[in-house]
Amino acid sequence: MQRPDPDPFDVIVVGGGFSGLRAARDLRDAGQRVLLLEGRDRLGGRTFLRPFAGHGQEVELGGTWVAPRFQPHVAAEMDRYGIGLVEGQTGVPRWRWGFDAAPTSAFPLEGDEIYELERAVFRIMEASHRVDPSVPRDRQDLGDLDVSVERFLAGLRLSPRTTRFLAAWGTLGSGAPPEEWSILNALSLMAAFDHSAWAWWAGVVDKFAGGTRTVVEALARDAAPVLELGARVVRVDQREPGRVVATTADGRTFGAAAAIVALPVNVWRDIEFLPALGPAKATLARDGHPNRMSKVWVLVDGGPTDTICFGPGQDLLWLSPEYELDGATLMVGFSAPPSPLDVTDPDAVARAVGAYLPNARVLASDAHDWNADPLARGGWPAHRPGTLSRDASALQEPEGRVCFGGADIATRWIGWLDGALESGARAAQQALAVLRDA
Ligand SMILES: Cc1cc2nc3c(=O)[nH]c(=O)nc-3n(C[C@H](O)[C@H](O)[C@H](O)COP(=O)(O)OP(=O)(O)OC[C@H]3O[C@@H](n4cnc5c(N)ncnc54)[C@H](O)[C@@H]3O)c2cc1C
């Protein structure tokens, strides 16, 4: 009988975001032959640098801000490739608070609510000190903290206004309503910020010089995998001994001794894994995460635009200035449930901006709808109550010859660019172990 040709690759990496690229680069450093299968016609995944609405200025439609002093993997890549940092604004800006129908510059809490806020922030920081961000949450005694943000805040016995104020900051970090995501996710993020509450908004204001594309290109150049774009994987089959076979939507098959799946957890459900995923991953694949944040760029004339606008009573939870462009201000906004704002609808976006800045004229807007994007199905993850304290390690474990990367299942910066890099490095080491044991 004629032996079939051996596979030309050692490892198949599925997904060409920061995580898959980091995994491919590390495997290449270890002398492995890598095939990278990416469903889009571009690399970078949930990062996407593109010219704003036909103007020269490029904007980040997805992941953007980094904090290398808190983020070891981001710092290491910047160092390796000589990538600089564009520093964002520091100091205390002017605010416009959108908690009521008519936004105002007056701080939304007053009197005893300020004391409540102080007490609540102390309790939140105290709880964050129980989290070691370098260790998966299931290996720490944190089950009592893995409850919804809504339930945690209810336990602090705050007034409705103080609760709403804190919940709004939570939604800014998660894109999810307070009843749907876990305070342990928030506390983990705070712990990664060296337990700073202030850093929740002030810690991540800097960007890569040249944008996220600079990092994507550097990793891709260095990894130099055999690259298939437009290769959406629909099946990962390891029933044949010693081999993983990935099948794409257009029917092509690729085989290797190991595979790395570096995808958003919200698209796991679109892939047929044979044999089926273990219980922790199957549960997350079924339930997904609830982040439905939308990001939008708006060119605004008039103002005042030197102001940060924030509030859960508005369609735009957040709106802040980023660039000067053609004599106007390019602002970045975020919208999250329960607002139904469609950020790809320019008229709706203009109305949402007008609610904060009635004298401003919106000249153009631009967005990518990550929630409608079938290769993302949402933003960065906001894990549901119970997931991290029960399953964090199991989500990172290989299943046979298939290893799993992706920011969504990182240890320290869960859902962030640093977490994507961290998870890619871990998955590459796991794939090397699979190859060694073969
Ligand atoms: C609006 C927004 C703002 C953000 N802001 C920040 C920020 O400021 N700072 C920060 O650190 N992080 C931010 N993030 C998060 C950050 O962008 C992500 O954590 C990171 O990019 C995830 O990288 P990844 O490689 O894990 O996944 P992805 O980037 O999602 O990469 C996965 C890749 O897999 C591909 N793919 C999907 N399905 C398939 C399939 N079936 N077959 C083949 N390929 C497939 C996708 O096209 C994608 O290229 C933001 C995210 C969003 C959406």
The ligand as an SDF file (V2000), in Angstrom:
LIG
                    3D

 53 58  0  0  0  0  0  0  0  0999 V2000
  -14.0630   47.7340   19.8900 C   0  0  0  0  0  0  0  0  0  0  0  0
  -12.9250   47.0790   20.6120 C   0  0  0  0  0  0  0  0  0  0  0  0
  -12.0710   47.8570   21.3810 C   0  0  0  0  0  0  0  0  0  0  0  0
  -11.0060   47.2600   22.0550 C   0  0  0  0  0  0  0  0  0  0  0  0
  -10.1430   48.0560   22.7500 N   0  0  0  0  0  0  0  0  0  0  0  0
   -9.0230   47.5060   23.2990 C   0  0  0  0  0  0  0  0  0  0  0  0
   -8.0100   48.3330   23.8470 C   0  0  0  0  0  0  0  0  0  0  0  0
   -8.0970   49.5570   23.7940 O   0  0  0  0  0  0  0  0  0  0  0  0
   -6.9240   47.7360   24.4080 N   0  0  0  0  0  0  0  0  0  0  0  0
   -6.7740   46.3680   24.4250 C   0  0  0  0  0  0  0  0  0  0  0  0
   -5.7640   45.8760   24.9510 O   0  0  0  0  0  0  0  0  0  0  0  0
   -7.7190   45.5630   23.8850 N   0  0  0  0  0  0  0  0  0  0  0  0
   -8.8200   46.0980   23.2990 C   0  0  0  0  0  0  0  0  0  0  0  0
   -9.7410   45.3110   22.6890 N   0  0  0  0  0  0  0  0  0  0  0  0
   -9.5430   43.8540   22.7360 C   0  0  0  0  0  0  0  0  0  0  0  0
   -8.4860   43.3840   21.7510 C   0  0  0  0  0  0  0  0  0  0  0  0
   -8.7130   43.9520   20.4890 O   0  0  0  0  0  0  0  0  0  0  0  0
   -8.5770   41.8600   21.6680 C   0  0  0  0  0  0  0  0  0  0  0  0
   -8.4270   41.3180   22.9510 O   0  0  0  0  0  0  0  0  0  0  0  0
   -7.5070   41.2410   20.7920 C   0  0  0  0  0  0  0  0  0  0  0  0
   -7.3840   41.9020   19.5610 O   0  0  0  0  0  0  0  0  0  0  0  0
   -7.8720   39.7740   20.5960 C   0  0  0  0  0  0  0  0  0  0  0  0
   -6.8440   39.1170   19.8770 O   0  0  0  0  0  0  0  0  0  0  0  0
   -7.0370   37.5670   19.5690 P   0  0  0  0  0  0  0  0  0  0  0  0
   -5.9250   37.2010   18.6700 O   0  0  0  0  0  0  0  0  0  0  0  0
   -7.2170   36.8220   20.8210 O   0  0  0  0  0  0  0  0  0  0  0  0
   -8.4290   37.4590   18.7970 O   0  0  0  0  0  0  0  0  0  0  0  0
   -8.8490   38.1360   17.4170 P   0  0  0  0  0  0  0  0  0  0  0  0
   -8.1640   39.4210   17.2320 O   0  0  0  0  0  0  0  0  0  0  0  0
  -10.3220   38.1310   17.3760 O   0  0  0  0  0  0  0  0  0  0  0  0
   -8.2440   37.1460   16.3260 O   0  0  0  0  0  0  0  0  0  0  0  0
   -8.9150   35.9870   15.9410 C   0  0  0  0  0  0  0  0  0  0  0  0
   -8.8090   35.8190   14.4420 C   0  0  0  0  0  0  0  0  0  0  0  0
   -9.4810   34.6400   14.0670 O   0  0  0  0  0  0  0  0  0  0  0  0
  -10.2030   34.8810   12.8620 C   0  0  0  0  0  0  0  0  0  0  0  0
  -11.2760   33.8990   12.8020 N   0  0  0  0  0  0  0  0  0  0  0  0
  -12.4600   33.8770   13.4690 C   0  0  0  0  0  0  0  0  0  0  0  0
  -13.1350   32.7440   13.1920 N   0  0  0  0  0  0  0  0  0  0  0  0
  -12.3530   32.0440   12.3440 C   0  0  0  0  0  0  0  0  0  0  0  0
  -12.5010   30.7800   11.7250 C   0  0  0  0  0  0  0  0  0  0  0  0
  -13.5830   30.0160   11.9190 N   0  0  0  0  0  0  0  0  0  0  0  0
  -11.5090   30.3380   10.9020 N   0  0  0  0  0  0  0  0  0  0  0  0
  -10.3850   31.0960   10.6800 C   0  0  0  0  0  0  0  0  0  0  0  0
  -10.2110   32.3050   11.2480 N   0  0  0  0  0  0  0  0  0  0  0  0
  -11.1810   32.7590   12.0870 C   0  0  0  0  0  0  0  0  0  0  0  0
  -10.6540   36.3010   12.9800 C   0  0  0  0  0  0  0  0  0  0  0  0
  -10.9270   36.8510   11.7210 O   0  0  0  0  0  0  0  0  0  0  0  0
   -9.4690   36.9620   13.6770 C   0  0  0  0  0  0  0  0  0  0  0  0
   -8.5460   37.4750   12.7400 O   0  0  0  0  0  0  0  0  0  0  0  0
  -10.8140   45.8700   21.9900 C   0  0  0  0  0  0  0  0  0  0  0  0
  -11.6730   45.0820   21.2120 C   0  0  0  0  0  0  0  0  0  0  0  0
  -12.7060   45.6820   20.5140 C   0  0  0  0  0  0  0  0  0  0  0  0
  -13.6050   44.8210   19.6620 C   0  0  0  0  0  0  0  0  0  0  0  0
  1  2  1  0
  2  3  1  0
  2 52  2  0
  3  4  2  0
  4  5  1  0
  4 50  1  0
  5  6  2  0
  6  7  1  0
  6 13  1  0
  7  8  2  0
  7  9  1  0
  9 10  1  0
 10 11  2  0
 10 12  1  0
 12 13  2  0
 13 14  1  0
 14 15  1  0
 14 50  1  0
 15 16  1  0
 16 17  1  0
 16 18  1  0
 18 19  1  0
 18 20  1  0
 20 21  1  0
 20 22  1  0
 22 23  1  0
 23 24  1  0
 24 25  2  0
 24 26  1  0
 24 27  1  0
 27 28  1  0
 28 29  2  0
 28 30  1  0
 28 31  1  0
 31 32  1  0
 32 33  1  0
 33 34  1  0
 33 48  1  0
 34 35  1  0
 35 36  1  0
 35 46  1  0
 36 37  1  0
 36 45  1  0
 37 38  2  0
 38 39  1  0
 39 40  1  0
 39 45  2  0
 40 41  1  0
 40 42  2  0
 42 43  1  0
 43 44  2  0
 44 45  1  0
 46 47  1  0
 46 48  1  0
 48 49  1  0
 50 51  2  0
 51 52  1  0
 52 53  1  0
M  END
$$$$
